[in-house]
Amino acid sequence: MTPLMAGIVFLLVLVNLLLWRFLMPWYVERRIMRFQNELVDRHYDEVEVMYRKMRAWRHDYHNHIQALKAYMSLSRYEQAMDYLDGLDKDLSTVDTVLKTGNVMVDAILNSKLSMIQEREIAVDATALVPGDISVSGIDLAVLIGNLLDNAMEACMEIPEEGERFIRIYIDIIKKQLYISVTNSMKGKAGRRGERFLSRKAGNHGFGLLRIDSIVAKYGGFLNRQTEEGVFATEITLPLVM
């Protein structure tokens, strides 16, 4: 190889290294930000659907009262009870499942809990979050939304409905926001080194990366564990009290 050829090869290698060093982080960050924006938009769409249902039910409230009065005036008590049962079932699809004390957490949790129940996944949820914590609403939406989306995706790989479950626990413990999500899954989660691999098609693990980045942003702690049939995530975020 002539000195000129060797120089060209060296320059090409150097350019490739520089592109990898400086452009790849920028590219990955752009993809993550685009994924975050799409995720937040989807969360707000889900919440808007839930509140549209609530507004529609309230709009029909007067008509429901008139129908019940008509049944009662005609002594049709069995029909009145059937009507009330139908209303109760309808209301359960829009009623607030959890009231944590934080508007953003309520919105995201309840929209996701509605989706979880529609998928016939058993759920146990406890959450207490003050309205004035130092974690931003957007970060809470992305964090909780990603955790529950991942949990739902894993559960839906299990064909037997009775074996699907998600457990959620959120609270303030020792001046830290504590978030725990445990879910059933098929088999065990794969990992590459210390990093777990996403099974979700299309986003190439950007949801997991977004969770990681938010935890790092607040100087928090993240612990993921898996065993046969179960995946668990624990997060603690220090709070400015």
N, C-alpha and C positions, 0 to 999 in steps of 0.2 A: 504494500500500500504506500503510495507516494505521500510526502508530507502534506500536500494540499488536500488529498483525500482524507487523511487522518484528521486534519484540521476541521474539515467539513463535518465529519462524523462526530468529533468532539463538540462542535457547536450545536449540532442537532440534539445530541444527548443533553447538553446543558439547557437548551431551550425547552426540551420536554420536561426536565426536572423543575425548571422555573415555573412552567405552566402548571405542573402537578402541585407544586408547593404553594402557589399564590392563587391560581384560578379554581382549583378543586374545592378549597374551603368556601370560597365565594359561591360556587355553583351549589354546593350542598346546603349552604345557609339560605340561598334563594329558594331552593326546593322545599326546605323545611318551613320557611315563612309562607310560601304559597299553600302548603298543606295546612298550616295553622289557620290561615284566613278562610280556607274552604271549610275547615272543621268548625270554626266559630260561626260562619254563616249557616252551616247545617244545624248547629245547636240552636241558634236563634230561630230558625225556621221551625224546628221541632217545638220550641216553646210557644211560638206564635200560633201553631196549630192547636196546641192545648188550650190556650186562652181564647181562641176563636170558638172552640167548643163550649167553653164556659159562658162566653157572652151569648151564644146562641141559646143555651139552656135557660139563661136568665131572661132572655127575650120571650121565651115561650112559657115562662112561669105563670103568667096571668091565665093563659089558655088551660094550663094544667089544673089550676085552681077551679076554674069554671067547670071543667069536665068532672072533677071530683064532687063538686057541689051538686051537679046534675045527678050523678049516681046516688048520692046520699039522699037527695030529695025524693027519689023514686024507690028508696029502700033497697037498692041493688048493691048490697054491701060486699058481696063476693066479687062483683065486677070492679068495685072501688078498690078492693084489696089487690086484685090483679093489676090494676092500673098503677097503684103505688109500688108494687113489686117491679113493674117495668121501669118506672121512674128511678127507683133505687139502683137498678142495674145500669141504667143510662148515666146516672150521676156518678157512679163509681168510676166511669171511664174518664171523667174530667176533674174529679175532686182532688184536692191537694193531698198527696200521700204522706209527705213529711213537711214539717215546719221546723226548720233548723234554727231560725233566728237571723239568717243571712239571705237576702233576696236573691242574689245570684246563685248561691248554692241550692236554694229551694227550686229555682227555675230549672237548673240543669239536672238536679237529682230527680225531680218529679217527672220531667220529660223522659229521662232515661228509664226510670222505674216503670212508667207506662209501657215503654217498648219491651222491657224485660218481661213484664206480665203477659203481653200479647204473644210472646214467644214461648209461653208455657215453661218459664224458668222459675223455680222456687227462689224467693228472695227474702233475706232477712236484713233489714236496714235500720241503723241507728245513727243519728247525726245531730250534733249540737254545735253550732258555729255562730259566734257573735257577728253582728252586722258591721262592726267597725274594725275588723282585723287588718293588719298591714299588708296582706297579700291581695293583689289587685283582682278585681272581678273577672277580667279577661283570663288571667293566669289560672284562676280557680276553674273557670269554664273549660279551658283546654285540658287542665290536669284531670279533673273528675270525668269529663267527657271521654277522654282517651282511655282512662282506666276501665270505664264501664263498657265502652265500645269493644275493647280488647276482650273483656270478660264475656260479653255476649257472643262474640265471634267464636271463642273457644267452646262455650257451652253448646252452640248450635252444631258443632261437629259431632256431638253425642246423639245418636239416633233415638235413644230411650229417653222420653220426656221426664220420667221419674228420677233420672240420675243427674239432671241439670240443676245447678244451684249457684247463687251468688250471695256472698255475705259482705255487707258494707258497714264499716264503723268509722265515724268521723267525730273528733272531739278535740278540745283544748286540754293538753296534758303538760303540766310544768312549763307554761308559757310557750308551748309549741303546738302548732296545728298538726294533729295526728290523723292520718288517713290510712285505712286498711281495707283492701279489697281481696277477697278470696273466692275463687271460682272453680267449678269442675271443668275438666277438659279430657280430651281423648289422648291417652298415653301421657308422655312427659314433654315439656317444652324443650326444643333444641337450643343449643348454645354454641357460640364460637368463642373460645377462650372464656372470658368473664361476661361476655355480652350475650343476652338471650336473643334468639332470632324470631322475627315476626312471621306469623302464618298468614297474615292478611294480604290478600292480593292487591297489587296496584300501588301501595304507598311505600313499599320497600323498607318498612320499619321506621318511617318518619314519625309515627305516633310515639313509639318508644323513645326515639331521640328527643322529641319535644318534651316528654315527661322528664327525661334526664336534664335537659337544658333549664327547665323551670326550677327543678330541685336545686341545681347548681346556682342559679340566679339568686336564690334566697339562702344559700349556704346550708341547705338541708341535708337530710340523710335518706337514702333510698336502699331498700333491701327487697330483692326478688328471690323467691324460692319456689322450687317445683319438686313434686314427687309424682308417682304414678296416679294419674287421674285428678290432680289438684295443682293449681297455680296460685301463689299468694304474693301480693305486693304491699309493702309497708313504707310509708313516707312520713317524715317529720320535717316541718318547716319552722324555724325560729321566728317568733313574733316580736315586734316592737310594741311593748305594752305601755 
